[in-house]
Amino acid sequence: MKYLYTLIALLTGTNAFGQNIFLLKELFLKGNVKSVRVIPYQVKENKKHRIQKTAVKKFYYDENLFILANEQGYVVQQIMFADRNVFNLKTEATYDDNNRETNLKVYDETDTLLREYTLTYDDKEKKMQKTVYFPKTGKEYLVLSSDTNKRSYPTYATYYNTDESIKNYSSYKYDKRGNQLETKVYNPDKSVKYTKKTKYNKNGFVTHQITKSNEKNKSLETVYTYKKEPFPTEMLLIFEKKTHNKAKKINYTFSYQYDEKGNWIEKKCFSEGKLVYIVEREITYY
């Protein structure tokens, strides 16, 4: 199980821009969403056969978070929580007239600014850069520089350490809708560190995703099954390690309760017929 969470953290920790800001479709949200509060609960049955719920940091791809979006559907505030709903970090984002992120501010639980990211775009040269400023030290560093496509999405990026040495390289491929189809992360010597390939349905929701770590000889495959529901009814996780002869498989089935807009507000997660997690969402709309 430890390896599964490690790989999931690898593929869900950042999006194409190397930031921790989610897209609404990554959370399986549709419509003109204004805000959403997501709380995953681990479920256990006590000796009296009563269900006990404990708020946790995440259940695989369901993070414990609050998100506020603008009317264009882009997240302007994101708050992450740890186990038992303990405040972790708050991120505030601003955008330009082309809905491109231009600034990210990250705060701790006391609302103290920890770091500030600035993104700049060169439309003529099809380039972008991202810097980070640390108020505590007063120092600013280059985080990444990248080639971009016509949507200003990165296509080949170089990531830097604070000493200006190269941390890694990343390449990205997209479909016509802007969904990220493939990510490759390379070590400074250009050897492949890991790859991620993703498929989507017509709503932009993930149907299949596989991440392979070359360095650790591991892979994690996630397969979502959609039946009559607009959201996944099953999630199959397939974990493989070259030193093991047999792949480890975990299958979850989901049942939902919906709000009047058609988004789910409660997801019950079953494994081998047993209720193991409940994810609750409070959603507001424009």
C-alpha positions in Angstrom: 0.0 0.0 0.0 2.9 2.3 0.7 4.1 2.0 -2.9 0.7 2.8 -4.2 0.4 6.1 -2.3 4.0 7.0 -3.3 3.1 6.6 -7.0 -0.2 8.3 -6.7 1.5 11.3 -5.0 3.9 11.3 -7.9 1.2 11.6 -10.5 -1.3 13.9 -8.6 1.1 16.2 -6.8 1.5 18.7 -9.6 -0.1 19.6 -12.9 1.6 20.6 -16.1 2.8 23.9 -14.6 4.5 22.3 -11.6 1.9 23.8 -9.2 -0.5 22.3 -6.7 -3.5 24.0 -8.1 -6.3 21.6 -9.2 -8.5 21.9 -12.3 -12.2 21.5 -11.7 -12.4 18.6 -14.1 -9.6 16.8 -12.2 -12.1 16.7 -9.3 -14.9 15.3 -11.5 -16.9 18.6 -11.3 -19.1 20.0 -14.0 -21.2 23.1 -14.4 -20.6 26.7 -13.2 -19.0 25.7 -9.8 -18.1 28.5 -7.4 -16.6 26.5 -4.5 -16.3 23.0 -3.2 -15.3 21.6 0.1 -14.1 18.0 -0.1 -13.7 15.8 3.0 -12.6 12.1 2.7 -13.5 9.9 5.6 -12.0 6.6 6.5 -14.8 4.3 7.7 -14.6 1.7 10.4 -17.3 -0.4 12.1 -17.1 -0.5 15.9 -18.0 -3.4 18.2 -21.6 -2.2 18.3 -21.8 -2.3 14.5 -21.9 1.5 14.3 -20.0 3.3 11.5 -17.2 5.6 12.7 -15.9 8.3 10.3 -12.4 9.8 10.6 -11.4 12.7 8.3 -8.2 11.9 6.5 -5.8 13.9 4.2 -6.8 11.9 1.1 -8.4 8.8 -0.3 -6.3 8.1 -3.4 -7.4 10.9 -5.7 -9.8 12.6 -3.4 -7.9 15.3 -1.4 -9.1 17.0 1.7 -9.5 20.5 0.4 -11.5 23.7 -0.2 -11.5 25.4 -3.6 -12.9 28.7 -4.8 -13.1 29.3 -8.5 -13.9 32.4 -10.6 -16.7 32.6 -13.1 -14.5 31.4 -15.8 -13.9 28.2 -13.9 -10.3 28.8 -12.8 -9.3 28.2 -9.2 -8.4 31.4 -7.3 -8.1 30.0 -3.9 -7.2 26.5 -2.7 -6.8 25.3 0.9 -5.4 21.9 1.7 -6.1 20.0 4.9 -4.3 17.2 6.7 -5.8 14.3 8.7 -8.7 15.3 11.0 -9.2 18.5 8.9 -6.1 20.2 10.2 -5.2 23.3 8.1 -2.1 22.7 5.9 -1.6 25.3 3.2 -3.5 28.0 1.4 -2.7 29.0 -2.2 -4.2 32.1 -4.0 -3.9 32.4 -7.8 -4.4 35.3 -10.2 -4.8 35.2 -14.0 -4.3 37.4 -17.0 -6.9 38.2 -19.6 -6.1 34.9 -21.4 -6.8 32.9 -18.2 -3.1 32.1 -17.7 -1.8 31.9 -14.2 0.5 34.9 -13.5 0.9 34.8 -9.7 0.6 32.2 -6.9 0.9 33.0 -3.2 1.2 30.3 -0.6 0.3 30.9 3.0 0.6 28.9 6.3 -2.0 28.4 9.0 -1.3 31.9 10.5 -1.9 33.5 7.0 1.9 34.3 6.8 3.1 34.4 3.2 5.6 31.5 2.7 6.5 31.9 -1.0 5.2 33.7 -4.1 5.4 32.4 -7.6 5.4 34.7 -10.7 4.8 33.4 -14.2 5.7 35.4 -17.3 4.9 34.6 -20.9 6.6 35.5 -24.2 3.9 35.0 -26.8 6.2 35.8 -29.7 8.9 33.3 -28.8 6.4 30.9 -27.2 8.3 30.7 -24.0 7.3 31.0 -20.3 9.2 31.3 -17.0 8.3 30.8 -13.4 10.2 32.3 -10.4 9.7 31.9 -6.7 10.2 34.6 -4.0 10.8 33.7 -0.3 9.8 36.7 1.9 11.7 35.2 4.9 15.1 35.5 3.0 14.1 38.1 0.5 15.6 35.9 -2.3 14.1 35.1 -5.6 14.9 32.0 -7.8 14.1 30.7 -11.2 12.0 27.6 -10.9 11.4 26.7 -14.5 11.7 27.8 -18.1 9.7 26.2 -20.9 8.7 26.2 -24.5 4.9 26.5 -24.9 2.2 25.7 -27.4 -0.5 28.1 -28.7 -2.5 27.7 -25.5 0.7 28.7 -23.5 0.9 25.2 -22.0 4.4 24.0 -21.5 5.7 21.5 -24.0 9.3 21.1 -22.9 10.3 22.5 -19.5 13.5 22.8 -17.5 13.2 22.8 -13.7 15.8 24.4 -11.5 17.1 24.0 -8.0 17.7 27.1 -5.9 21.4 26.9 -6.7 20.5 27.3 -10.4 21.5 23.7 -11.1 19.0 21.6 -13.2 16.6 19.6 -11.2 14.9 17.8 -14.1 13.4 18.2 -17.5 9.8 17.5 -18.5 8.0 17.1 -21.8 4.2 17.3 -22.3 1.7 16.3 -25.0 -2.0 17.4 -25.2 -5.1 16.6 -27.1 -7.2 19.2 -29.1 -9.1 20.1 -25.9 -6.0 20.8 -23.9 -6.1 17.7 -21.8 -2.7 16.4 -20.9 -2.1 13.1 -22.7 1.5 12.4 -21.8 4.1 13.6 -19.3 7.8 12.5 -19.3 10.1 13.6 -16.6 13.9 13.3 -17.2 16.9 13.4 -14.9 19.5 16.0 -15.4 21.4 13.5 -17.6 18.3 13.2 -19.8 17.5 9.6 -18.7 13.8 9.0 -18.2 12.7 9.2 -14.6 9.0 8.4 -15.1 6.3 8.7 -17.6 2.5 9.2 -17.3 -0.1 8.6 -20.0 -3.8 9.6 -19.6 -7.0 9.0 -21.5 -10.2 11.0 -21.2 -13.9 10.7 -22.0 -15.9 13.4 -23.8 -16.5 15.3 -20.5 -12.8 15.6 -19.9 -12.8 13.1 -17.1 -10.0 10.5 -16.8 -10.8 7.0 -18.0 -7.3 5.4 -17.9 -4.0 6.5 -16.5 -0.7 4.7 -16.2 2.5 6.0 -14.5 5.8 4.1 -14.8 8.8 4.9 -12.7 11.9 3.8 -14.5 14.2 4.4 -11.5 12.2 2.2 -9.1 10.9 -0.2 -11.7 7.3 0.3 -10.6 4.1 1.2 -12.4 0.7 2.2 -11.3 -2.3 1.8 -13.6 -5.7 3.3 -12.9 -8.7 2.2 -14.8 -12.1 4.0 -14.3 -15.3 2.3 -15.4 -18.3 4.5 -16.4 -21.7 2.8 -16.6 -24.9 4.7 -16.6 -23.5 7.2 -14.1 -21.8 10.4 -15.3 -18.9 9.6 -12.9 -16.8 6.5 -12.4 -18.6 3.5 -10.8 -15.4 1.5 -10.4 -11.7 2.2 -10.0 -9.2 -0.5 -10.6 -5.6 0.1 -9.3 -2.9 -2.2 -10.8 0.5 -1.9 -9.1 3.4 -3.7 -10.7 7.0 -4.0 -9.5 9.6 -5.8 -11.6 11.0 -7.7 -8.6 7.5 -9.2 -8.0 6.1 -11.9 -10.1 2.5 -10.9 -9.7 0.8 -7.5 -10.0 -1.2 -6.2 -7.0 -4.7 -5.3 -7.9 -7.2 -3.3 -5.8 -10.7 -2.7 -7.0 -13.2 -0.1 -5.6 -16.8 0.4 -6.5 -18.6 3.7 -5.9 -22.2 4.8 -5.2 -23.2 8.4 -5.3 -25.7 11.0 -4.0 -26.2 14.0 -6.2 -27.1 17.7 -5.9 -29.7 19.4 -8.1 -27.0 20.4 -10.6 -25.9 16.8 -11.2 -22.6 16.8 -9.3 -22.0 14.2 -6.6 -22.0 15.4 -3.0 -21.4 12.0 -1.4 -19.4 9.1 -2.7 -19.4 5.7 -0.9 -16.3 3.6 -1.6 -16.5 -0.2 -1.3 -13.8 -2.8 -1.4 -14.7 -6.5 -1.6 -18.3 -5.4 -0.7 -17.2 -3.6 2.5 -17.7 0.2 3.0 -14.2 1.6 3.5 -14.4 5.3 2.7 -16.9 8.0 2.3 -16.1 11.3 0.5 -18.4 14.3 1.1 -18.5 17.5 -0.9 -20.3 20.8 -0.3 -20.6 22.7 -3.6 -21.8 26.2 -4.4 -22.5 27.6 -7.9 -22.6 30.9 -9.7 
